[in-house]
Amino acid sequence: MRRLIATLALVLFSVPASAQLMDVLTAPKTLIDRAIEARSASDIAKDNEIVVKVNAIMGELGTVKASTEIYEQRLLITGVFDDKALYDRFESKVRMVKGVRKLYWHVAYVAKDDSRRKTMLDWADATVMAAKAQGRLVGTAGVADVNFRVTSDAFASVYLLGRARSQEEAKKALARARDGKGVKKVVSYVDVRP
């Protein structure tokens, strides 16, 4: 127990205040989860610094059209823009963020009058799809859900990012992500490492 508290304190002091506040406001269990992850506090702090930089870009551009997930400096960005110039500026600025080891770009430009918009999920439905997929991981024996990030997009794709301790764990996590109502596709960015 003392080790958990010490690790949590280390994470809190190594993470920028703005990232800590976002964790507390958006996902109360995130800080505890990160304290028990199979990663160092400095690795987690690097991830948080990158996300803060990307969020600053969104603030600078005045947009909330994208969403980020990150694990071990592997950055996954999803979203849909209806303004091509804004999309291009956002992509250009994100690609210049220092410290990103790998960028998984799943942001789309879809014009306001594009017929594909009729079949796209709205933000709330995509968020619910992602939350349910994450919830399925939490309840799966043999899956360390704290080592995975899950999100979804307007095209009913679920994205799985993180690290599995074995191929069996990776298969279980992928199957649970896929096992959701309305999920059309699952994209896996899971590394397998003990």
N, C-alpha and C positions, 0 to 999 in steps of 0.2 A: 504494500500500500504506500509506504514511504517513497519507493522508487517511482510509482505512478504520479504521486504529488510532485516530486522533484522534476520529473520529466515534463509534467504539465506546466510547472513554473518556468522551466527553461524555454519551452515553446512560447509561452506568453511573453517572455522578455525578449525573445529573438525575433518575434513577428512584429512588423510595423503596426502601430496603433490603429491605423485605418483598416488594416486587414483584420485585426482582432475584433474591432467593432462590427465589421461586416459579418464575420463568423458568428458573433453573438446574436446579431439581429436576424440573420437569414437561416441559420442552422445551429440551434443551441447545442446539439451534441457533437458538432464538428471539432471543437477544440479538444474534447475528451478523446474522440476517435483518433485525432492526429497524434495525441500523446501516446497512444498504444500502437500506432502504425509501426511497421518494420522499417522505419527510416530515421535518419538523424534529424535533430532539430534544425541544423543548418540547411539541410536539403529542403525541409518544409518551408523554412524562411525564404529560400531562393524562389520556390514556387509562388509564395505569397507576394514577393516583390514583383514578379513578372505579371501576376494578375492585377496588381495595383497599377502597374504601368499601362496595361491594356485598358483598364477601366478609366484611367486618366485620358487616354486617347478618345474613348467614347465620350467622355465629358467634354473634351476640347471640341469634338465634332458635333456635339449636341445630339447624340443618338443613343438609343438603347436597343438597337436592332440586332445585337449579337450577344452571345452567351459564351462564357469560358469555363473550361474544366482543365485541370492541370495535374500532372503526376510526374515527379522526377524531371522537371523542366521540359516535359513533353506537353505541349499546349494544344488543346483541342478547341476550336472555335466553330460555333454553329450560328446560323441566323439567316434572315432574309431581308434584303434591302430592295426598296422600290425606286431608289434614286441612284443611277449608275455612277455619277460623279462622286457621291458620298461613299458608295461602295468602293470605288477605286482608291479614294483618299484613305479610307479605313484600312484596306488591305496593304497599301504601301507603307503606312505608319506601323502597322502590326509587324510586318516583315522586318522592320528595322529594330525591333525590341531586342536588346542585348540579353543574353543568358538563356535564350530558348534553344534547347538541344534539337527539338523536332517540332515542326508546326504541322498540325493536321487541320487543313483549311476546308471546312464544310459550310461556308457562307455562300449564299446564292444571291444573284441579282434576278428579280422577277418583276417586270414592269407592272404598274397598277392595272393595266388593261389586259394582262396576260391571262388566257383562259385557264392556266394551271392553278390560279389563285382560288378557283371554285372548289378544288379538291384538297386544298391545303388545310392543315390543322391551324387553329388560332393559338396564340401564345398560351392561354390557360390550358387547353387540351394537351398541348405538347408537354407542358410542365407536369401535368397529372400523369401522363404516360411515363415520363422520366422518374417521377417519385414512386410510382408503382413498381417499375423495374428495379429501382434501388431497394425498395421494400422486399421484393422477392429475394434479393441477394442476402439481406439481413437474416431472413428466415431459413437459409439453406445451410444444412450441416456440411462442414468441410470447406466452406467459402469464408475467407477473412474479408468481410465486406468493407472494412476500413481501408483496404488496399486497392479499392476500385472506385472509380468515378463513373457516374452514369448520367447521360443527358439524352434528349431526343430533339427532333426538329419538326418543322411544319410539314415535312414529307413523310411523317410516321416512321422515321428511321430512329433506332436506338443505338447509341454509341457507348461502348464499354472501353474504359481507359484504366490502366493500372498494372498491377503485378500479381501474378499467381505463383504460389509456391511449388506447384506441380502442374503437369499437363492435365491431370484429372480435375484439379481445382479450376483450371481455365475452362475446361469443357462444361463443368457444372455451372459456372458463372455465365457462360455464353448461352447455355440452354435456358437458364432462368431469365436472362434478359430477353430472349426470343419468345418466351412463354407468356405473352401479354396480348390482351384483346386489342386489335387494331394495329399491332406492330407489323409493318410491311418488310422491314429490313433491319438487320443488326450488323453494325460495323465494329470489329474488334481491334483495339490497339492495346492488347494485353501482352506484356512480356512474361515469360515463364522463367523464374529464377528462385531457387530455394532460399 
